[in-house]
Amino acid sequence: MKLALLAAAVLLAQADAGTPGRVRITVRAIAATNDPAAAPGIDGKLSPISTHIESFGEQFRFRSYRLLQEQTFDLDWKSPAQVELPGSRSLQVTPRQLDADGKIKVHLELLGEHPEHSRKLHTDYAIQRGGTILVGGLRVDPQDEKAGKLLIAITQEMEK
């Protein structure tokens, strides 16, 4: 029994030693629309994730993708970062763990419009190392249907 506990302790120590102390996460708020008045295509500021948007676009054919805001965080594990989003909403992102396959598990909480701040999304995602996930569906402006849909792109990059 003592040998098994010692082996488990050694494995945990090795795992902790191999886990980087910080993770870099970039959150981008994107307006996606089919409005004919919007400039077509993908905003040049979105070039770092354009392949992800194009893949997304195969299923959800928006005419235009425009970057609304971008914020990058260098976070310790289990340390949350909060981003203010259009429409008086906010997103909290927390890196939870690094899996053996190199994926990062992140926890997302999307809070709704002020003053209620009701929880609109509360879930975990796995992001491939250097990968991006896209989450969306809400209106950019809850009062204006023509403003398009809000997409949130979350990209992770391990710090060295």
N, C-alpha and C positions, 0 to 999 in steps of 0.2 A: 504494500500500500504506500509506504513512504517513497519507494522508488518511482511509482506512478505519479505521485504528487510532485516529486523533484523534476521528473521529465516534463510534466505540464508547466511547471514554473520556468524551466529553461526555454521551452517553446514560446511561452508568452513573452519572456524577456527578449528573445530573438525577434519576434514579431514587432514588439515595440521599438526595438533598435532599428529595424528596417523601415519603419513608418516615418515619412517625412513629418516635420513639425508643423508645417504650414501648407496651405493650399491657396492658389489664386483663383478667384471666381469673378467672371465678368457677367454682369446682368445688362441686357439691352432691352429697352421697350421699343417696340416696332408697331407702326400703323400699317395694317394690310387692308387694301380696299380694291373694289372693282369700280369705283367712281370714275366715269370717263373724264372728269376734269382733273384728276390726279395724274402726275407725270408717270408714264408706264415704266416698268422695270424695277430693278433693285437699286436702292440708294447706294452710291459709291462708298459711303461710310460703313456699309455692311459687308464690304468685300471679305473681311476675315471669316465670315460665316456664310458667304453666298452659296456655297455648295449645299449646306444644310437647308437653307431657304429654298433652293431649287428642288431638293428632294421633297421638302414639305409641300412645295407648290404642285408637285405631281398629283397629290390627292386633293389639295385645297387651292384651286386656281384663282388666286388674287391677281389683279392687274398690276398693282403697285405695292412696293414695300419701302417704307421710309423710316429711318432711325429717328426716334423721338428723344431718347436719352440713353446714355451709357455710363456705367459706373463699375470700377474694378476694385476688388477687395483682396487683401492678403490676410487670410484668416487662420487662426489656430483651429484645430479640430474641436468640434462642438461649440464653437463661438459664432453666434449669429451676426448677420449684417442686415440692415434694413435699407430698402430703397423706396423712395416716394415715386409713385406712378401717376400717370394722367388720370383724371377723374376722381381726384381725392382718395386714391387707394394707395396701399403700400404692400411691399413684398418683403418677407423675412426669409433669408436663405441661411441654412446651417449645414456645414460639411460634417457628416457624422462619422464616416469611416472609410478606409481604403481596403478594398477587397483583395484577395489573393490574385485575382485575374486583372488587377490594375484599375478596376472601376471605382469611382468615388460615389459613395452614397450621400445624397443631400436631402435635407428636409425643407420643404417649402410651405409657407403659410401666406396666402393672399388675403389681405384684409380689405373689406368693402369700403364704400363711400363714407366720408365723415357725415354726421357725427357718430353713427352707429358702430362703425368699424367691425361689422359682422364678418365672421370668417367665411370666405368664399371658396377657399381651397386649403386643404391640410393633408399633405401627402409626402411620400418619399419617392425619390427617383435615383436611378443609377446612371452615371455619366461615364462614358469611356474616357480614358486618359487623353486629354487634349480635345475631347468631344464637346458637342453642343446638344442640348435638348431644347425643344420649342414647346411652349405651353400657351394656350390662348383660347379665345372665344368670346370674351367680354367686349363690349364696345369701348373704343378709345375714350369717347365722351358719352357717359350714360344718357345725356339729354339730346345727343345728335347722332342719328343713325348714319348719316353720310360721312362721319368722321372715320369710319372703318372699324375693323376689329383690332383689339390689342393683342399682340403676340409678345411673349416674353422669352427671350433667348438666354439660356444660362450656359456659359462656357467655362470649363475648368482646365486649369493647368497647374501641375505640381510645381512647387517652388523647389529650388535646388539647395 
